[in-house]
Amino acid sequence: MIDTNVINQAADSVAAAATQLKINWPAVSVAAVIVARELKNFNEWLAGLGAAVIRHGGIFMIVKKLIWNPEVKP
């Protein structure tokens, strides 16, 4: 059974976290903007990587080219 002291302690913890969030809100919003920008850039990079893999025949074709390397004739 849940004790009322536990509920009160959780409510106090939430109130303290809310106070800290209000104090640090400008830093939190700046960090959110930076994280959003970096996730967008990472998503674009992954899309470019996927396009490059498809252009080169897929992942199995790339692995085949890396493993099977015939002798070059002079």
N, C-alpha and C positions, 0 to 999 in steps of 0.2 A: 504494500500500500504506500502511496506517495504521501510524504510528510509535508505539512504546510510550510515548514522551514525551507525545504528544498524548493518549493514553488516560489517563495519569497526571495530566496537567494538567486534563482534563475531570473526573476524579474529585476532584481538589482543589477545583475550582470548585463542584462539587455539594456537597462537604462544607462549604465556606465559606457557600454559600447556605443550607444546612440550619442552620448555626450562627446565622446572622442571623435566620432564620425562628423558631427557638426563642427567641431573645432578644426579638423583636418580636411574639410570638404574641398577646398581649392586644390590641395595636393592629390586627393583621391580622383577628382575630375580630370586633372592633368594626366595622371597615370592612366586613367581609362582611355583618354584620347590617344596616348602613345601606344598602349596595348592594341587598341583597335587598328591604328595605322600599321603596326608591325604584323598583325594577323592578316590584314588585307595584302600587304606586300608578300608575306609567306604564301598566301593562297595563290597570288599571281605567279610566284616562282614555281609552285607545284604544278600549276596549269601549264606553264612553259616546259617544265620537265616532262610532264605527260605527253605534251605535243611532240617533243623531241624524240621520246621513246617510240611513239607511234610512227613518226616520220622515218625512223630507222628500222622499221619492221617489227616492232614489239620487243618485249623484254627477252623472249627466247632467242630472237635473231641476234640481239646484242651479246647474249651469253655465248651463242654459237660462234660469233666472230671473235670473241675473246679466247675461247677454248681451241677452236679449230683454226690453226694458223699454218696454211700450206707453205711449203718451201718456195722461195722466190727464185725464178730462173733468171740467170744473167743475160 
